[in-house]
Amino acid sequence: MKSRNWVFLFITTLLIGIGCAIVAGLISQFPETGGVKEFLIYILGLVGFGALFSVFSQMGFFAYLTVHRFGLGIFRSQPLWNGVQIVLIIVVLFDLFYLRYTAFHKAGQSLASYSLIPIGVFTLGLLVAYMKQKQTNKGAFVPTLFFMIVVTTMEWVPVLKTNAPSAMWMAFASLGVCNLYQILMLHRLIQPKSAAKSKTSA
């Protein structure tokens, strides 16, 4: 990928992360008291929050690209490496439920409330993996699913530990959309224009 494409991806992902944090922050916790100054300070805080998690997202994205290459090199078989990724996906989804349940469950709370996060993450992962597969090839499904579930969850862990709903959903909005954007933009940035045109005309 050319350096200008990396710069483009960095800047656009940063802006997307900031935008998502602002929207999610205003929806989840709109400041009802205070004047214009307090509101602007709140927005500034959301900008910093979104920028921070956008950078987390980009670090995770580039780390996964490296890990993916190592995985293919170690296992020397894409089906085998896909199998390993599927096992890790299952483990992470289970931990998203079990670890949060054991850490934060209180008497009277239902199990269903702790199932919403893993179900939501899994659903998002499936949708993005399906989109990636349709835009590229079938081999992209499992790696995209792994990235959207495992990597997004790892990036989300610092906020998940707080169990603060507002911060959790602001972080997830930034991470989820930034990761979705990066994984769907990757092939567009590295694919030669001639190949893209031939695929479109086919």
C-alpha positions in Angstrom: 0.0 0.0 0.0 1.3 3.5 -0.9 2.1 5.9 1.9 -0.6 8.3 0.8 -3.1 5.5 1.2 -1.9 4.9 4.8 -2.2 8.6 5.5 -5.7 8.6 4.0 -6.8 5.6 6.0 -5.3 7.1 9.3 -7.0 10.4 8.9 -10.4 9.1 7.8 -10.4 6.5 10.5 -9.5 9.1 13.1 -12.4 11.4 12.0 -14.8 8.4 12.0 -13.8 7.5 15.5 -14.3 11.0 16.7 -17.7 11.3 15.0 -19.0 8.1 16.4 -17.9 9.0 19.9 -19.7 12.3 19.7 -22.9 10.8 18.4 -22.9 7.9 20.9 -21.9 10.3 23.8 -24.8 12.7 23.0 -27.3 9.8 22.7 -26.2 8.0 25.8 -25.5 10.9 28.1 -26.7 14.3 26.8 -25.7 17.0 29.2 -29.0 18.5 30.5 -27.4 21.0 32.9 -24.8 23.7 32.4 -24.3 26.3 29.8 -22.6 26.5 26.4 -19.2 26.4 28.0 -19.9 23.1 29.8 -21.4 21.7 26.6 -18.4 22.5 24.6 -16.1 21.0 27.2 -18.2 17.8 27.1 -17.9 17.7 23.3 -14.1 18.3 23.5 -13.9 15.3 25.9 -15.8 13.2 23.4 -13.4 14.3 20.7 -10.5 13.1 22.8 -12.3 9.9 23.7 -13.1 9.1 20.0 -9.6 10.0 18.9 -8.1 7.7 21.5 -10.2 4.7 20.6 -9.7 5.4 16.9 -5.9 5.0 17.5 -6.6 1.8 19.5 -8.6 0.5 16.5 -5.8 1.3 14.1 -3.1 -0.3 16.3 -5.3 -3.4 16.5 -5.9 -3.4 12.8 -2.2 -3.3 11.8 -1.3 -5.8 14.6 -3.9 -8.2 13.2 -2.5 -7.9 9.6 0.9 -9.0 11.0 -0.6 -11.8 13.1 -2.6 -13.0 10.2 0.6 -13.3 8.1 2.4 -15.1 10.9 -0.5 -17.5 11.3 -0.5 -18.4 7.6 3.2 -18.9 7.8 3.1 -21.1 10.9 0.2 -23.3 10.0 1.0 -23.3 6.2 -2.6 -23.9 5.5 -5.4 -21.4 5.3 -8.1 -24.0 6.4 -6.1 -24.9 9.4 -5.4 -21.3 10.3 -9.1 -20.5 9.8 -9.9 -23.4 12.2 -7.7 -21.9 14.9 -9.3 -18.5 14.4 -12.8 -20.0 14.8 -11.8 -21.7 18.1 -10.5 -18.3 19.3 -13.7 -16.6 18.3 -15.7 -19.1 20.3 -13.5 -18.7 23.3 -13.7 -14.9 23.2 -17.5 -14.9 22.8 -17.8 -17.2 25.8 -15.5 -15.1 27.9 -17.5 -12.0 27.0 -20.4 -13.6 28.7 -18.8 -15.6 31.5 -16.1 -13.2 32.7 -18.5 -10.3 32.8 -21.1 -12.4 34.5 -18.7 -13.6 37.2 -17.3 -10.1 37.7 -20.4 -7.9 37.7 -23.4 -10.1 38.3 -25.7 -9.1 41.2 -28.5 -10.9 42.8 -31.7 -10.5 40.8 -30.0 -9.8 37.5 -30.9 -12.1 34.6 -28.4 -14.0 32.5 -29.9 -12.5 29.4 -28.5 -9.0 30.1 -25.0 -10.5 30.0 -25.7 -12.2 26.7 -26.5 -9.0 24.8 -22.9 -8.0 24.4 -21.5 -11.2 22.9 -24.6 -11.6 20.7 -24.2 -8.0 19.5 -20.5 -8.4 18.8 -21.1 -11.7 17.0 -23.9 -10.2 14.9 -21.8 -7.3 13.8 -18.9 -9.6 13.0 -21.2 -11.8 10.8 -22.5 -8.8 8.9 -19.1 -7.3 8.2 -17.6 -10.7 7.3 -20.5 -11.3 4.8 -19.9 -7.8 3.3 -16.2 -8.5 3.0 -16.8 -11.9 1.4 -19.2 -10.4 -1.1 -16.7 -7.6 -2.0 -13.6 -9.9 -2.2 -13.8 -13.7 -1.9 -14.9 -16.5 0.4 -11.5 -16.8 2.0 -11.9 -13.4 3.6 -14.9 -14.5 5.7 -13.2 -16.1 8.7 -10.3 -13.6 9.0 -12.8 -10.7 8.9 -15.0 -12.4 11.5 -12.0 -13.0 13.7 -10.9 -9.4 13.4 -14.3 -7.9 14.1 -14.9 -10.2 17.1 -11.5 -11.0 18.7 -9.6 -7.9 17.9 -12.5 -5.5 18.7 -13.0 -7.2 22.0 -9.4 -7.0 22.9 -9.4 -3.2 22.1 -12.6 -2.9 24.2 -11.3 -4.6 27.3 -10.1 -1.5 29.2 -13.6 -0.1 29.1 -15.4 -3.4 29.7 -13.6 -3.7 33.0 -15.2 -0.5 34.2 -18.7 -1.8 33.5 -19.8 1.8 32.9 -22.6 1.6 30.2 -22.1 5.1 28.7 -18.3 4.7 28.3 -18.7 1.1 27.1 -21.1 2.0 24.3 -19.2 5.1 23.2 -16.0 3.0 23.0 -17.8 0.2 21.1 -19.3 2.7 18.6 -15.9 4.1 17.8 -14.1 0.7 17.8 -16.8 -1.1 15.9 -17.3 1.4 13.1 -13.6 2.2 12.8 -12.8 -1.6 12.5 -15.6 -2.1 10.0 -14.4 0.8 7.9 -10.7 -0.3 7.9 -11.4 -3.9 7.0 -13.8 -2.9 4.2 -11.4 -0.3 2.9 -8.3 -2.4 2.9 -8.8 -4.2 -0.4 -9.9 -1.0 -2.1 -6.6 0.6 -1.1 -4.3 -2.2 -2.0 -6.1 -3.7 -5.0 -4.8 -2.4 -8.4 -7.3 -0.2 -10.2 -7.1 -2.4 -13.3 -8.1 -5.5 -11.2 -10.9 -3.6 -9.6 -12.2 -2.5 -13.0 -12.0 -6.0 -14.4 -13.9 -7.4 -11.4 -16.6 -4.7 -11.8 -17.0 -5.5 -15.4 -17.1 -9.2 -14.9 
